Amino acid sequence: MPAGQLKLYIGNRNYSSWSMRPWVLMRQAGIPFEERLVRFDSFEPESAFKRALAGISPTGKVPVLEAEIDGESLRVWDTLAIAELLAERFPDRRLWPVRAAERAIARSVVAEMHAGFTALRSCFPMNIEASLPEVGARLLAERADAAADLARIGELWRSCLAASGGPFLFGEFGIADAFFAPVVMRIRTYALPLEEVCRLYAQRVERSPGVAAWIELALAEKDFLPFEEPYRSAPG
């Protein structure tokens, strides 16, 4: 890999919420990178996906960022670790807030998103191409834990936007917004209810250049994967 070049391995854009985070962050910030898409076929040990990642990802998952660090070509395989690496390498992009106090809160918010909201994730898998409002309404009524996750996300967004004044969580689009971008996609697909201030924030995220580019490419994939589709047996 040429010195200084970044290479990002991702999965299917329609489904891969974890891949979306660093791709959107780099695209939005104008950080150049080479992309390698590794198509999902299954996640079994002998799947083509797992074989393609052999020797690239120690976890057998995406995303993975390949970068030269201290003269050595290394691969970083966790979205939070990737975000921290990018913030170190491109301080002029202000991926974290400039003020130390705001950075501390932003890191807490991102860490909560990174490790939490498991009920919402499991109930509402990312599926950009789909429109499933009935599923969203039914599951929110049935699953108190998913509804609690959505309420907590709304609380976080309101607090951050009130403190920063917007338009994004900490003013400019940054790591926190990239980490919540897959949640915005879930809200879009399942028509999850939001208060007005949160709904407008979600719209701004969706229309931001990096996220809009990801959505466009996701819709162009037209790669229906039944094992990623708990609520549909065919597109439409």
ABEGO torsion letter per residue (X at the ends): XBBGBBBBBBBBAAABAAAAAAAAAAAAAGBBBBBBBBBBABABAABAAAAAABGABAAGBOBBBBBBBGGBBBBBABAAAAAAAAAAABAAAGABBABAAAAAAAAAAAAAAAABGAAAAAABBBBAABBBAAAAAAAAAABAAAAAAAAAAAAAAAAAAAAAGOABAAGBBBAAAAAAAAAAAAAAAAGBBBBAAAAAAAAAAAABAAAAAAAAAAAAAGBBBAAABAABABBX
